[in-house]
Every structure is written in C-alpha cells, then in structure tokens.
Amino acid sequence: ERARWLVKTAESGPLPSRKAERELPRARAIVADAVHPVTGDILPTFCRRSTTVPVNALIAAAMLSTSSVSGTAALHVYYQSYA
C-alpha cells in the first residue's frame, strides 16, 4: 500500500521528502509487479509469475521430438506467435 501511495503522490506532484525520492524506483517496481494495471487490484503472488519458461520448454521439447520438417516449422511458427 505504501508503494502504491508513493507512486500516486509522485505522479500528482513533488514528493514530501528526500527519503521518498530514494524509495520511488523500488516503489514503482513493486507497483508494476503486484498491482493490476487496469483495475488497480493487488494480484495474488501465484498470479504474478510468468508462464514463459514452462510454455517455451514444452514447445521446445515438441520441436526437438518431431521428426518432420513441416511439424518443426509449424511449432516454430506457433512458438514465435503464441504470446
């Protein structure tokens, strides 16, 4: 909550203290990671993690296990465009 308050205060005008200015970069990182950009709700911890590694691992394993060039090409196209 303090991080969100600090970022909102910084957007609306000057910060109240020098300490707040030093805390601002960390507060912005916390808000970017933990607060939903549209609704402003705080996200649960398990929802903050990216699925990039698990999804990429599955696609890469499928690309390596296929024996046809067309299958590898199709998986490569999917890999480049799934996000």
N, C-alpha and C positions, 0 to 999 in steps of 0.2 A: 504494500500500500504506500509506503514512503517513497519508493521508486516511482510509482505512478504519479504521486503528488509532485515530486521533484520535476519530472518531465513536463507535467502540465504547467507548473509555475514557470519553468524556463521558457515555454512556448508563449506564455502571456506577458512576459516582461523580465526585468532583471531579477536575478536570484538574491535571496536575503543575506547570504554570507559567502565568504571565500571558501569555506568548507563545502558548502552546497555546490559550488562550481567544480571543485575537485571530485565530488561524488557523481556529477552529472553523466559522464561517459558510462560508468558502471550502471547507473540507473536506467539509461537508455537501452543498454544491452539486456537488462533484466526485463524491461517492459517489452522489448521486441521478442524475447523468448517466451515470456509467460502470459502475455495478455493478447487476447484475440483482437486483430486489427479492426474488425467491423463492429462487433458487439461490445468490446471492452471487458468481457468476462475473463477471469483468470482461468487459464487452462490447467487441467489436472496434469501431473508430472508425466504420466504414461502417454499422454497425447502430444507432448512436446517433442518426442523423439522422431527422427526421420526414418522413413522406410527405404531410403535409397540403398543402403547396404544389403538388406535381405532381398529386395526385389532384384537388384543387379546381380547378386550371387545366383539366384535362380535362373535368370536369363542367361548369364554366362555359362552356367553348367549345362543348360539346354543347348546352347550354341556349340559347346565342346562335344556333347554327346550325339548330336545329329550326324548322320553320315552323308547327307545330300547337300549339295551346294545351294539348292533352292531353299531348303529348310534353314540353313545357316543365314542366307540372305534375308529371309522373311523375319527370322528372330533378330537380326541386326537392325532391320527397319523398325521393328517393334521397340527394340532397346533404345533407339535414337528418338522415338516419338512418344513413349508412354507417359511422360511427365506432363 
